[in-house]
Amino acid sequence: MANTQELKQALARKAAILQGDTGRIAKQHAAGKLTARERVTKLLDQGSFVELDALVSKGQDYAGVITGYGTVEDRPVYLFAQDYTVHGGAMGVSQAQKVCKVLDLAQKTGAPVIALCDSAGVRIDEGAEAMNAYAMIYQKMARLSGVCPMIALILGPVAGGAALIAQIADISIQAADVGQLMVYGPQVTSAVTGVSVDAKALGGAENMATQGGVSITAATEEEAFATLAVLLDLLPGCNMEDAPQVDADDLNREMEDIEAGDSEGLLSAMADNGVFQELYPQWGKEIRIALARIGGQTAGLVVSNAAEHDGELAPAACAKAARFVRFCDCFSIPVVSLINSRGVQVPSAKAQSWTMITLSQLLCAYAEATTAKVSLVVGNAIGQAYIAMGGKANADVTYAWPDAVISALTPEAAVQVLYEDELKADQKPALESRAELEAKFASEVADAVSAASTGMVDDVIEPAQSRKYVIAALEMLSSKRDSNPPKKHNNMPL
């Protein structure tokens, strides 16, 4: 057994290692950033953090990452926090080994993984070993995907391989005041392109939000931590658990004075207490996606945004909605779709393939999902928009508002096809007559009652009653059991 002097020396050495380099810590603070240890302390419940492999090093170089487990508002989590004060948080072999251990433990025990990213990239001095270190992490994260939720926070420069960690994670949160997400850092980018650029212009929050590089933008690190806590409260620990249920709103609350074209109002009215967490709000704006509780149960909301190009499906919107539906399905989170779209945007000749590919991604995501799916046509459901966003074939229950229009073509296009002879130049009816034809088609051929009469929707409901119908459907579907045919995975059109 160690004597008192030896014990004191060992503890002093450990304390010095954990304290870090005071000069580098001062630079971290000067840059407006918290240190890795300060972040862990702020994020986790007081006294809950248990550190793993605290003294792991390679020679005299310590790993540059803090790993361990603890709780966030009593929810168990595993985490790793890259330490920018040690070689800029760059990835090396020892750092990868620590991170991989945390990922393995998460898979064994079933708890979310939090990545606090602050890294200049890879340890160049370790050569191929460092590159393989990143590959080890990617492999672990790819296999953990769909088993445990993974959330990445961008809390500093996150370049190169580190940026891919944020993309493989299910949800990413960028702190706008300190975070940058980049394929290459400014130095390498300038060397390759010959154009001088700074980190904020390259990977700042505004740039990433509009490109779909991050799920959520927070103003500060503290706001990012608060957002993370909200997300954890909505998510299960793993795919073998249900998300926590909280009864906090009137199950019979009506949706008062709601308009089909008001996506914000639809989200607020459907969610318990009007509270929802939107993802990718600045990217693919034709569709809005959000996590919320509906009747106490976590659900994924996929809502057409008619304010953007009449909600017509565009590549970015399809891609983000497809990944969101697949994410919800991973963790058996029900998907509620509110449809109001005039179909697919007409692409330029050079963009046709990308439109078709992303639209098929959305179709496949809905079709493959075995979680509960409830769709509500609140406005237009034209052509592929009806099919792709969980129409009758891809939903367990489909409702429609009385003035919904469900058709293969818009009324304008349908009239052009159906009444081609009457619309010829020599027999062209008055503009009023054409408008009447379009109105007649919308109200008598493509209306909700006609769709219900052919079984394309289950019922036509009053808008104010929509939330009650959705809650009732989710309650009935809570015991749903469904599975895909035995296979390794589908071949998603990517």
C-alpha positions as CSV (number, residue, x, y, z in Angstrom):
1,M,0.0,0.0,0.0
2,A,1.3,3.4,-0.9
3,N,2.6,5.6,1.9
4,T,1.2,9.0,2.6
5,Q,4.0,10.8,0.8
6,E,3.7,8.7,-2.4
7,L,-0.1,9.1,-2.4
8,K,0.3,12.9,-2.1
9,Q,2.8,12.9,-5.0
10,A,0.5,10.8,-7.2
11,L,-2.5,13.0,-6.5
12,A,-0.5,16.1,-7.1
13,R,0.7,14.8,-10.4
14,K,-2.9,13.9,-11.4
15,A,-4.2,17.3,-10.3
16,A,-1.5,19.0,-12.4
17,I,-2.5,17.0,-15.5
18,L,-6.2,17.6,-15.0
19,Q,-5.6,21.3,-14.5
20,G,-4.1,21.7,-17.9
21,D,-1.8,24.4,-19.3
22,T,-2.8,27.7,-17.7
23,G,-1.5,29.8,-20.6
24,R,-3.5,27.9,-23.1
25,I,-6.6,28.0,-20.9
26,A,-6.2,31.8,-20.8
27,K,-6.1,31.9,-24.6
28,Q,-9.2,29.7,-24.7
29,H,-11.0,32.2,-22.5
30,A,-9.7,35.1,-24.5
31,A,-11.3,33.6,-27.5
32,G,-14.7,33.7,-25.7
33,K,-14.8,29.9,-25.2
34,L,-15.1,27.7,-22.2
35,T,-12.6,24.9,-21.6
36,A,-13.6,21.3,-22.1
37,R,-13.8,20.7,-18.3
38,E,-15.8,23.9,-17.8
39,R,-18.2,22.7,-20.5
40,V,-18.6,19.3,-18.9
41,T,-19.3,21.0,-15.5
42,K,-21.9,23.3,-17.0
43,L,-23.7,20.7,-19.0
44,L,-24.0,17.8,-16.5
45,D,-25.9,17.7,-13.2
46,Q,-23.7,18.8,-10.3
47,G,-21.6,15.9,-9.0
48,S,-22.8,13.4,-11.6
49,F,-19.7,13.3,-13.9
50,V,-17.5,10.2,-13.8
51,E,-14.4,10.6,-15.9
52,L,-12.9,7.7,-17.8
53,D,-9.3,7.2,-18.9
54,A,-8.4,10.6,-17.4
55,L,-4.6,10.1,-17.6
56,V,-4.4,8.3,-21.0
57,S,-1.5,9.8,-23.0
58,K,0.9,9.0,-25.8
59,G,4.4,9.8,-24.5
60,Q,4.1,13.2,-22.9
61,D,1.1,14.2,-25.0
62,Y,-2.2,13.8,-23.3
63,A,-5.2,12.7,-25.4
64,G,-6.8,16.1,-25.9
65,V,-10.3,14.9,-25.0
66,I,-12.3,14.4,-21.8
67,T,-14.6,11.3,-21.8
68,G,-17.0,9.9,-19.3
69,Y,-20.6,9.7,-18.2
70,G,-23.1,11.6,-16.1
71,T,-26.6,12.9,-16.1
72,V,-28.4,15.9,-17.7
73,E,-31.5,16.7,-15.7
74,D,-31.4,13.2,-14.4
75,R,-31.0,11.6,-17.9
76,P,-27.9,9.4,-18.2
77,V,-25.6,10.3,-21.0
78,Y,-22.1,9.5,-22.2
79,L,-20.0,12.3,-23.6
80,F,-16.7,13.3,-25.0
81,A,-15.4,16.9,-24.9
82,Q,-12.4,17.7,-27.2
83,D,-9.9,19.9,-25.4
84,Y,-8.6,22.7,-27.7
85,T,-5.9,23.6,-25.2
86,V,-4.1,20.3,-26.1
87,H,-2.8,20.5,-29.7
88,G,-6.0,22.3,-30.8
89,G,-8.1,19.3,-29.9
90,A,-6.7,17.5,-32.9
91,M,-7.5,13.8,-33.3
92,G,-4.8,11.3,-32.6
93,V,-4.7,7.7,-31.6
94,S,-5.0,8.1,-27.9
95,Q,-8.0,10.5,-28.3
96,A,-9.7,8.1,-30.7
97,Q,-9.2,5.2,-28.2
98,K,-10.9,7.2,-25.5
99,V,-13.8,8.2,-27.7
100,C,-14.3,4.7,-29.0
101,K,-14.6,3.3,-25.5
102,V,-17.4,5.8,-24.7
103,L,-19.2,4.8,-27.9
104,D,-18.9,1.1,-27.0
105,L,-20.3,1.7,-23.5
106,A,-23.2,3.6,-24.9
107,Q,-24.1,0.7,-27.2
108,K,-23.8,-1.8,-24.4
109,T,-25.9,0.2,-21.9
110,G,-28.3,2.2,-24.1
111,A,-27.7,5.9,-23.4
112,P,-27.4,9.0,-25.6
113,V,-23.9,10.2,-26.7
114,I,-23.0,13.9,-26.5
115,A,-20.1,15.1,-28.5
116,L,-18.6,18.5,-27.5
117,C,-16.6,19.3,-30.6
118,D,-13.7,21.8,-30.6
119,S,-11.0,20.6,-32.8
120,A,-8.5,21.8,-35.5
121,G,-8.7,18.4,-37.2
122,V,-6.2,15.6,-37.2
123,R,-2.7,15.2,-35.5
124,I,-0.6,15.6,-38.7
125,D,2.5,14.5,-36.8
126,E,0.9,11.0,-36.3
127,G,0.4,10.5,-40.0
128,A,-1.7,7.6,-41.2
129,E,-2.3,6.4,-37.6
130,A,-4.2,9.6,-37.0
131,M,-6.3,9.2,-40.1
132,N,-7.1,5.7,-39.0
133,A,-8.0,7.0,-35.6
134,Y,-10.8,9.0,-37.2
135,A,-11.9,6.0,-39.2
136,M,-12.3,4.0,-36.0
137,I,-14.6,6.7,-34.6
138,Y,-16.7,6.9,-37.8
139,Q,-17.1,3.1,-37.8
140,K,-18.3,3.1,-34.2
141,M,-20.7,6.0,-34.8
142,A,-22.1,4.5,-37.9
143,R,-22.9,1.3,-36.1
144,L,-24.3,3.1,-33.1
145,S,-26.6,5.2,-35.4
146,G,-30.2,4.1,-34.8
147,V,-29.2,2.4,-31.5
148,C,-28.6,5.4,-29.3
149,P,-29.3,9.1,-30.1
150,M,-26.1,11.0,-30.9
151,I,-26.0,14.8,-30.5
152,A,-23.0,16.9,-31.5
153,L,-22.3,20.5,-30.3
154,I,-20.0,22.7,-32.4
155,L,-18.3,24.9,-29.8
156,G,-15.2,26.1,-31.6
157,P,-13.4,25.5,-34.9
158,V,-14.4,22.0,-36.1
159,A,-12.5,21.2,-39.2
160,G,-11.7,18.3,-41.4
161,G,-12.5,14.9,-39.9
162,A,-14.0,16.5,-36.8
163,A,-16.7,18.0,-39.0
164,L,-17.8,14.6,-40.1
165,I,-18.5,13.6,-36.5
166,A,-21.1,16.4,-36.4
167,Q,-22.6,15.1,-39.6
168,I,-22.8,11.4,-38.6
169,A,-24.5,12.5,-35.3
170,D,-28.3,12.6,-35.4
171,I,-28.6,16.2,-34.4
172,S,-26.0,19.0,-34.4
173,I,-26.1,22.3,-32.5
174,Q,-23.8,25.2,-33.4
175,A,-22.9,27.9,-30.9
176,A,-22.9,31.0,-33.2
177,D,-20.6,33.0,-31.0
178,V,-17.7,30.5,-31.0
179,G,-18.4,27.6,-33.4
180,Q,-17.3,27.1,-37.0
181,L,-17.8,23.9,-39.0
182,M,-15.5,23.4,-42.0
183,V,-14.3,20.8,-44.4
184,Y,-10.9,22.5,-44.2
185,G,-9.7,25.3,-41.9
186,P,-8.9,28.8,-43.3
187,Q,-5.2,28.1,-43.8
188,V,-5.7,25.0,-45.9
189,T,-8.7,26.5,-47.8
190,S,-6.6,29.5,-48.7
191,A,-3.7,27.4,-49.8
192,V,-6.0,25.2,-52.0
193,T,-8.2,27.9,-53.5
194,G,-5.8,30.9,-53.4
195,V,-8.6,33.0,-51.8
196,S,-8.1,34.3,-48.3
197,V,-11.0,33.5,-46.0
198,D,-11.6,33.6,-42.2
199,A,-13.1,30.8,-40.2
200,K,-16.4,32.7,-39.5
201,A,-17.0,33.4,-43.2
202,L,-16.1,29.8,-44.0
203,G,-18.0,27.8,-41.4
204,G,-19.9,30.3,-39.3
205,A,-23.5,29.7,-38.1
206,E,-25.2,31.7,-40.8
207,N,-23.4,29.9,-43.6
208,M,-24.0,26.5,-42.0
209,A,-27.6,27.1,-41.2
210,T,-28.5,28.1,-44.8
211,Q,-26.6,25.1,-46.2
212,G,-28.1,22.5,-43.9
213,G,-24.7,21.9,-42.2
214,V,-26.2,22.1,-38.7
215,S,-29.6,21.1,-37.3
216,I,-29.9,24.0,-34.8
217,T,-28.2,27.3,-34.3
218,A,-27.8,28.6,-30.7
219,A,-26.5,32.1,-29.9
220,T,-24.1,31.0,-27.2
221,E,-22.6,27.9,-25.6
222,E,-25.0,28.2,-22.7
223,E,-27.9,28.3,-25.1
224,A,-26.6,25.3,-26.9
225,F,-26.5,23.4,-23.6
226,A,-30.1,24.4,-22.8
227,T,-31.2,23.3,-26.2
228,L,-29.5,20.0,-25.7
229,A,-31.4,19.4,-22.5
230,V,-34.7,20.1,-24.3
231,L,-33.8,17.5,-26.9
232,L,-32.8,14.9,-24.4
233,D,-36.1,15.3,-22.7
234,L,-37.9,14.5,-25.9
235,L,-35.8,11.5,-26.9
236,P,-35.5,7.9,-25.6
237,G,-32.2,6.6,-24.2
238,C,-32.0,4.0,-27.0
239,N,-34.0,2.2,-29.6
240,M,-35.3,-0.3,-27.0
241,E,-37.0,2.4,-24.9
242,D,-39.9,4.8,-25.4
243,A,-39.4,8.5,-25.1
244,P,-40.5,9.9,-21.8
245,Q,-44.2,10.8,-21.7
246,V,-45.4,14.0,-19.9
247,D,-49.1,14.9,-19.6
248,A,-49.0,18.7,-19.6
249,D,-51.7,19.9,-21.9
250,D,-55.4,19.4,-22.4
251,L,-56.0,16.4,-24.7
252,N,-59.3,17.9,-25.9
253,R,-57.8,21.3,-26.7
254,E,-59.2,22.6,-30.0
255,M,-57.1,24.3,-32.7
256,E,-58.8,27.7,-32.9
257,D,-58.6,30.0,-35.9
258,I,-55.9,28.0,-37.7
259,E,-55.0,28.6,-41.3
260,A,-53.7,25.9,-43.7
261,G,-51.0,28.3,-45.0
262,D,-49.7,29.2,-41.5
263,S,-47.0,26.6,-40.8
264,E,-45.9,28.3,-37.6
265,G,-49.5,28.3,-36.3
266,L,-50.0,24.7,-37.3
267,L,-46.9,23.6,-35.4
268,S,-47.8,25.6,-32.3
269,A,-51.5,24.5,-32.3
270,M,-50.6,20.8,-32.7
271,A,-47.8,20.7,-30.1
272,D,-48.5,20.5,-26.4
273,N,-48.5,24.0,-24.9
274,G,-47.3,25.3,-28.3
275,V,-43.7,24.1,-27.6
276,F,-41.7,22.5,-30.3
277,Q,-38.0,22.2,-31.3
278,E,-37.5,22.8,-35.0
279,L,-34.6,21.4,-36.9
280,Y,-32.9,23.0,-40.0
281,P,-35.2,26.0,-40.0
282,Q,-33.1,27.9,-42.6
283,W,-32.6,25.0,-45.0
284,G,-35.2,23.4,-47.3
285,K,-37.8,25.9,-46.1
286,E,-40.7,24.3,-48.1
287,I,-41.0,21.7,-45.4
288,R,-40.6,22.3,-41.6
289,I,-39.6,19.5,-39.3
290,A,-39.8,19.6,-35.5
291,L,-39.8,17.4,-32.4
292,A,-42.7,18.1,-30.0
293,R,-45.0,16.4,-27.6
294,I,-48.6,15.7,-28.8
295,G,-50.9,14.5,-26.1
296,G,-47.8,13.9,-23.9
297,Q,-46.1,11.7,-26.4
298,T,-43.0,12.7,-28.4
299,A,-43.7,13.0,-32.1
300,G,-42.0,14.2,-35.2
301,L,-43.9,16.9,-37.1
302,V,-43.4,17.2,-40.8
303,V,-45.3,20.3,-42.0
304,S,-45.6,21.8,-45.4
305,N,-44.7,25.5,-45.5
306,A,-47.0,27.0,-48.0
307,A,-45.4,30.4,-47.5
308,E,-42.3,29.1,-49.4
309,H,-43.2,28.4,-53.1
310,D,-46.6,27.0,-52.1
311,G,-44.9,24.3,-50.2
312,E,-43.7,22.7,-53.5
313,L,-41.2,19.9,-52.8
314,A,-37.6,20.9,-53.6
315,P,-34.4,18.9,-53.2
316,A,-33.2,20.4,-49.9
317,A,-36.7,20.1,-48.3
318,C,-37.1,16.5,-49.4
319,A,-33.6,15.5,-48.2
320,K,-34.0,17.0,-44.7
321,A,-37.5,15.5,-44.3
322,A,-36.3,12.1,-45.4
323,R,-33.5,12.0,-42.9
324,F,-35.9,13.3,-40.1
325,V,-38.5,10.5,-40.9
326,R,-35.7,7.9,-40.7
327,F,-34.4,9.4,-37.5
328,C,-37.9,9.2,-35.9
329,D,-38.4,5.6,-37.2
330,C,-35.0,4.6,-35.6
331,F,-36.4,5.4,-32.2
332,S,-40.1,4.5,-32.8
333,I,-41.1,8.2,-32.6
334,P,-44.5,8.6,-34.4
335,V,-44.5,10.9,-37.5
336,V,-47.3,13.4,-37.9
337,S,-47.5,15.0,-41.4
338,L,-49.5,18.1,-42.1
339,I,-49.7,18.4,-45.9
340,N,-50.2,21.6,-47.9
341,S,-48.2,21.4,-51.1
342,R,-48.9,22.1,-54.8
343,G,-46.6,19.3,-55.8
344,V,-43.0,19.3,-56.9
345,Q,-41.1,22.3,-58.0
346,V,-40.3,22.4,-61.7
347,P,-36.5,22.1,-61.8
348,S,-34.1,23.4,-64.3
349,A,-32.9,20.9,-66.9
350,K,-29.6,20.6,-65.1
351,A,-31.3,20.0,-61.7
352,Q,-33.8,17.3,-62.6
353,S,-31.7,14.3,-61.4
354,W,-31.2,15.9,-57.9
355,T,-34.9,16.6,-57.6
356,M,-35.8,13.0,-58.6
357,I,-33.2,11.5,-56.2
358,T,-34.2,13.5,-53.2
359,L,-37.9,13.0,-53.9
360,S,-37.4,9.3,-54.0
361,Q,-35.4,9.5,-50.7
362,L,-38.5,11.0,-49.1
363,L,-40.8,8.4,-50.6
364,C,-38.5,5.6,-49.4
365,A,-38.2,7.0,-45.9
366,Y,-41.9,7.1,-45.4
367,A,-42.5,3.7,-47.0
368,E,-39.8,2.0,-45.0
369,A,-40.7,3.6,-41.7
370,T,-42.6,1.2,-39.4
371,T,-43.3,3.7,-36.7
372,A,-46.8,5.1,-36.3
373,K,-47.6,7.5,-39.1
374,V,-50.6,9.9,-39.1
375,S,-51.2,12.3,-42.0
376,L,-53.5,15.3,-42.3
377,V,-54.2,17.1,-45.5
378,V,-54.8,20.7,-44.5
379,G,-54.6,22.3,-47.9
380,N,-53.3,21.1,-51.2
381,A,-51.9,17.6,-51.7
382,I,-51.0,17.6,-55.3
383,G,-49.3,14.7,-57.1
384,Q,-46.1,13.4,-55.5
385,A,-46.6,15.7,-52.5
386,Y,-49.6,13.5,-51.4
387,I,-47.6,10.3,-52.0
388,A,-44.3,11.4,-50.6
389,M,-45.5,13.0,-47.4
390,G,-47.4,10.0,-46.1
391,G,-50.6,9.8,-48.2
392,K,-52.9,6.8,-47.7
393,A,-50.4,4.2,-48.8
394,N,-47.6,5.4,-46.6
395,A,-49.6,6.3,-43.5
396,D,-51.6,4.3,-40.9
397,V,-54.3,7.0,-40.7
398,T,-55.0,9.9,-43.1
399,Y,-57.4,12.8,-42.5
400,A,-58.3,15.8,-44.5
401,W,-59.8,19.2,-43.9
402,P,-63.1,20.0,-45.8
403,D,-61.5,22.4,-48.2
404,A,-58.5,20.2,-49.0
405,V,-57.6,19.6,-52.6
406,I,-56.2,16.1,-53.4
407,S,-55.3,15.6,-57.0
408,A,-52.7,14.3,-59.4
409,L,-52.5,17.8,-60.9
410,T,-53.2,21.3,-59.8
411,P,-56.8,22.5,-60.8
412,E,-55.2,24.8,-63.4
413,A,-53.2,22.0,-65.0
414,A,-56.1,19.5,-64.7
415,V,-58.5,21.8,-66.5
416,Q,-55.9,22.4,-69.2
417,V,-55.8,18.6,-69.8
418,L,-59.4,17.7,-69.2
419,Y,-60.9,20.6,-71.2
420,E,-58.2,20.9,-73.9
421,D,-60.7,21.2,-76.8
422,E,-62.8,23.9,-75.1
423,L,-59.6,25.8,-74.3
424,K,-58.4,25.9,-77.9
425,A,-58.0,29.4,-79.3
426,D,-61.1,29.2,-81.5
427,Q,-63.2,27.9,-78.6
428,K,-61.5,29.6,-75.6
429,P,-64.1,30.4,-72.9
430,A,-64.1,33.6,-71.0
431,L,-61.7,33.9,-68.2
432,E,-64.6,33.7,-65.8
433,S,-65.5,30.4,-67.3
434,R,-62.0,29.0,-67.0
435,A,-61.9,30.0,-63.4
436,E,-65.3,28.4,-62.9
437,L,-63.9,25.1,-64.4
438,E,-61.0,25.2,-62.0
439,A,-63.2,25.8,-59.0
440,K,-65.6,23.1,-60.1
441,F,-62.7,20.6,-60.5
442,A,-61.3,21.6,-57.0
443,S,-64.7,21.4,-55.3
444,E,-66.3,18.4,-57.0
445,V,-63.5,16.1,-58.4
446,A,-60.4,16.8,-56.2
447,D,-62.1,17.7,-53.0
448,A,-61.7,15.9,-49.7
449,V,-65.1,14.2,-49.7
450,S,-64.4,12.7,-53.1
451,A,-61.0,11.5,-51.8
452,A,-62.8,10.0,-48.8
453,S,-65.4,8.3,-51.0
454,T,-62.6,6.4,-52.8
455,G,-60.7,5.6,-49.5
456,M,-57.8,8.0,-50.2
457,V,-58.5,9.6,-46.8
458,D,-60.1,8.0,-43.8
459,D,-62.3,10.9,-42.8
460,V,-63.0,14.6,-43.4
461,I,-62.7,16.5,-40.2
462,E,-63.2,20.0,-38.8
463,P,-59.9,21.9,-38.6
464,A,-60.6,22.7,-34.9
465,Q,-60.8,19.0,-34.1
466,S,-57.5,18.1,-35.8
467,R,-55.4,17.8,-32.6
468,K,-57.9,15.6,-30.9
469,Y,-58.1,13.2,-33.9
470,V,-54.3,13.0,-34.1
471,I,-54.0,12.3,-30.4
472,A,-56.6,9.6,-30.6
473,A,-54.9,8.0,-33.6
474,L,-51.5,8.1,-31.9
475,E,-53.1,6.5,-28.8
476,M,-54.5,3.6,-30.9
477,L,-51.3,3.2,-32.8
478,S,-49.1,3.1,-29.6
479,S,-49.2,-0.7,-29.8
480,K,-48.5,-0.9,-33.5
481,R,-46.3,-3.8,-34.5
482,D,-44.8,-3.8,-38.0
483,S,-41.5,-4.9,-39.6
484,N,-39.8,-4.9,-42.9
485,P,-38.9,-8.1,-44.8
486,P,-35.6,-9.7,-43.5
487,K,-32.7,-7.9,-45.1
488,K,-29.5,-6.1,-44.1
489,H,-30.9,-2.7,-45.1
490,N,-32.6,-1.1,-48.1
491,N,-30.7,0.6,-50.9
492,M,-31.6,4.2,-50.3
493,P,-31.3,6.3,-53.5
494,L,-28.5,8.6,-52.4
